Amino acid sequence: MRTPVPVRLWALPLVTGLSLLAQAATPALADPKDYRFEAVSPHVAAAPDTRIAVRLIHLPDNKPVADAVIFGARLEMPMSGMAPMAGKVTALKPAVSGEYPFQADVSMAGNWILKLSAKVQGETGTVTGDVPFMAMK
């Protein structure tokens, strides 16, 4: 004759296992604040066809993000007491994983800001940021 197993002996491991399975199946959502844009080189040449490369860094592991969709690029030169001067900027095809190149009309030497937005695969939010750099003659 079989002795029945008390419910408390099998219920706790079953509930614990199901809870862990549910947590593992739920994707972890990162905050857009977990990312930062940075210039590959903080200094570029002041010229009508300057190449500017940026990286999108995932801050928790400090690694560049490959295959992000970068959009909304705007180039500005801050002007003291005036509206910023806009520059023309065009996205180029990436040649290096994790680097996003642009061709820009950086017409004057001085401080410039490249404003960008990005969508990262698997993330729900939009990453936005400013990339400061110095154009030099």
N, C-alpha and C positions, 0 to 999 in steps of 0.2 A: 504494500500500500504506500502511495506517495504522500509525502507531507507537503502541504501547500506552502509556497514561499511568501512571506509577508510582503505586502505592497511596498513598505518603506525601504526594503532592501533593493528593489529594482527600480523604483520610481525616481529616486534622486539621481543615480547615474544617467538614466534616460533623459531627464529634464536638463541636466548639466550638458550632456552631449548635444542635444538639440539647440540649446542656447549658444554654445560655441560654434556650431555649424552655421547658425543664422548670422552671427557676428562675422564670421569669415566670408560669408557670401555677400555682405554689405560692403560696397566700395568705400574707401576712406576718401572724403572730400577735403581737398586742401583749400586754403584761403588764398585769394590772389595776392595777399600780402606775403605769401611764402615765396614770391618771385621778385627778381630785380633785373632790370636792364643795365648793362654796362658796356662802355666802349672797349673794343679790342685794343685800340690805341687812343689815348686821350688827346693826342696832337695829330693834326692833319694839315695838308697844304691848302692855302687859300687859293682856289682855282675854280673855274666853271665846271670842271668834271672830277671833283674830288670823290674818292672812294672812302666811305665810312662803313666800318663793320661793327656790329654789336652782338652781344651774347645775352641770352635770357638765362639767368641763374636761378636754380631751385635752391633757396636758402637753407632748408634743413640739411641737405647733403652737400651744398656748395658745388653742384655739378651743372654744367650747361645743359639746357633743354634742346634736344633735336626735334625737328618736325613740328614745331609750333607754327601756327598761322599768324603772321605778323600783318597788321593792317593799320590804316589811319595815320601813316607817317606824315608828320609836319615838321618843317625845319624853321627855326626862328633864331634871330640874333637879338637879344635884349638890348634896348636902347634907353639910356637914362632919360627919364622925363617924357618919353614918347612911347607910342605903341611899338611892339617888336617888329623888326624887319623880317619879312618872310623870304624863304629861299625855296627854290625848286628841288624836290627830292624824288627819286625813283628807286623802287626796290629792284634788286638784281637777283639772279638765280644763285642760291647758296652753293659754294664749291667745297666748303668745309663743314662737317656736321657740327651743329650747335652754334654756328656763326651765321649772321644774317647781314648781307652786304647791301649797301645803298650807294647810288651815285647822286651827288648833290652839287648844286651851284652855290658854293661857299665863296661869295664874291668879295668879301672883306676879311682881313685878319681880325681876330678877336674871339670872344667867347660866343659859342653857339649852343643851341639845345635842339636835339632831335626828340620829338614827342612821338611815342609809339603805343600801340595796343596789341595784345596778343590773345589768342585762344590756345590753350594747352590741352592736348588730347586727354580725355578722362576727367577734366575739370569743368565745373559748371560756370564759374565766374570768368570775367574778362580781366586780364592783367593790363594795367596801364603804367606808364612811367616816362621819365625824362632822362635823356642821356646827354650830359654836358660834355663838350669837347672844345678844344682851342684850335682855331685855324691860324696858321703861321705863314708869313711870306717867305 
